[in-house]
Amino acid sequence: MSLSNHKLSTVANAAYEITATVRDAVAASGIKDGLCVVFVPHTTAGLSISSFWDPKGLEDVHDDINRLVPTRIDFKHQFDTPQDAAGHVKSVLVGVSLTLIIVDGAPLLGHSQGIFFNEFDGPRQRQFFVKCHG
């Protein structure tokens, strides 16, 4: 098993492709066949797999997430800012972990699939973890 920690500086409400970082972590683990878990320890961020071909597609995803969960002042939890409260809901809907299959020392992804860190608040100093099991 191997665990790696990765840092990321974000701006507000954006997606960051982390596919290469995850591929490198899997390769560095030396595990040829197994599972890879990518995890975000934040309550206003999430992980997704989407197409990387057209960056505007990710903007569409974030636009629709923002349409479904707009920043507003009537959230019941008011400890944080309205944007932070909306980020909590978005994080729950999108999820904070991904499990990927490792085949021949690489994460199994479709030809147009990329792994994305989604910032639902920000700007922030973020991190994500990659743990590989053989």
C-alpha positions in Angstrom: 0.0 0.0 0.0 1.1 3.6 -0.6 -0.3 6.9 0.4 0.6 10.3 -1.2 -0.5 13.8 -0.3 -0.9 16.4 -2.9 -1.4 20.2 -2.5 -3.5 22.5 -4.7 -4.1 26.3 -4.7 -7.6 27.1 -5.9 -9.7 30.0 -6.9 -13.4 30.3 -6.3 -15.7 27.7 -8.0 -13.4 26.0 -10.5 -12.4 22.5 -11.6 -8.8 21.4 -11.7 -7.7 18.4 -13.7 -5.6 16.1 -11.4 -5.4 13.0 -13.8 -1.6 13.3 -14.3 -1.0 13.6 -10.6 -3.1 10.5 -9.9 -1.4 8.6 -12.7 2.0 9.5 -11.3 1.0 8.4 -7.7 -0.2 5.1 -9.0 3.0 4.6 -11.0 5.1 5.5 -8.0 3.2 3.0 -5.8 4.6 0.2 -7.9 1.2 -1.6 -7.7 0.3 -3.3 -11.0 -3.2 -4.5 -10.3 -5.4 -3.3 -7.5 -7.4 -0.3 -6.4 -6.7 3.4 -6.1 -8.7 5.7 -3.8 -8.6 9.5 -4.3 -9.9 11.4 -1.3 -10.5 15.1 -0.5 -10.6 16.0 3.2 -12.6 19.2 2.7 -16.3 19.9 3.1 -16.6 22.5 0.3 -14.8 20.5 -2.5 -15.3 17.3 -4.4 -14.0 14.9 -7.0 -15.4 13.9 -10.3 -14.6 12.1 -13.5 -15.6 13.9 -16.7 -14.4 14.5 -20.2 -11.3 16.5 -20.6 -11.6 17.3 -24.3 -13.4 20.6 -24.0 -12.7 22.7 -20.9 -16.0 24.5 -21.5 -17.7 21.2 -20.6 -16.4 21.6 -17.0 -17.7 25.1 -16.9 -21.1 23.8 -17.9 -20.9 21.2 -15.1 -20.1 23.9 -12.6 -22.7 26.3 -14.0 -25.4 23.6 -13.6 -24.2 22.7 -10.1 -24.4 26.4 -9.2 -27.9 26.5 -10.8 -29.0 23.5 -8.7 -27.5 24.8 -5.5 -27.3 28.6 -5.7 -25.5 30.7 -3.0 -28.3 32.1 -0.9 -28.9 33.4 2.6 -31.7 31.0 3.7 -29.6 28.0 4.5 -30.4 26.6 7.9 -26.8 26.3 8.9 -25.5 29.8 9.2 -22.1 29.3 11.0 -20.3 30.0 7.7 -20.9 32.3 4.8 -23.7 31.6 2.3 -21.1 30.5 -0.3 -19.5 28.1 2.2 -23.0 26.7 3.1 -23.7 26.2 -0.6 -20.3 24.5 -1.0 -21.2 22.0 1.8 -24.3 20.9 -0.2 -22.4 20.7 -3.5 -19.7 18.6 -1.9 -22.2 16.1 -0.5 -23.9 15.9 -3.9 -20.7 15.4 -5.9 -18.7 13.4 -3.3 -15.3 13.5 -1.8 -13.8 10.2 -3.0 -13.3 8.2 -6.1 -12.2 4.5 -6.3 -10.3 3.6 -9.5 -9.2 0.2 -10.7 -5.5 -0.2 -11.3 -4.6 -2.3 -14.3 -1.0 -2.7 -15.6 0.2 -0.1 -13.2 -2.2 2.7 -14.3 -5.7 3.8 -13.3 -8.3 2.4 -15.6 -10.0 5.4 -17.3 -11.9 5.7 -20.5 -10.1 7.4 -23.5 -11.8 10.8 -22.8 -12.1 10.5 -19.0 -10.2 12.8 -16.6 -10.1 13.2 -12.9 -11.1 16.6 -11.5 -10.8 18.4 -8.2 -13.9 20.6 -7.8 -13.6 23.8 -5.7 -17.0 24.9 -4.5 -15.8 27.7 -2.3 -12.3 29.2 -2.4 -9.9 30.5 -2.9 -8.2 28.0 -0.7 -5.0 26.0 -0.1 -6.3 22.4 -0.7 -5.0 18.9 -0.6 -6.0 15.5 -1.8 -4.8 12.0 -1.1 -4.1 9.0 -3.3 -3.9 5.6 -1.7 -3.2 2.5 -3.7 -3.8 -1.1 -2.7 -2.5 -4.1 -4.4 
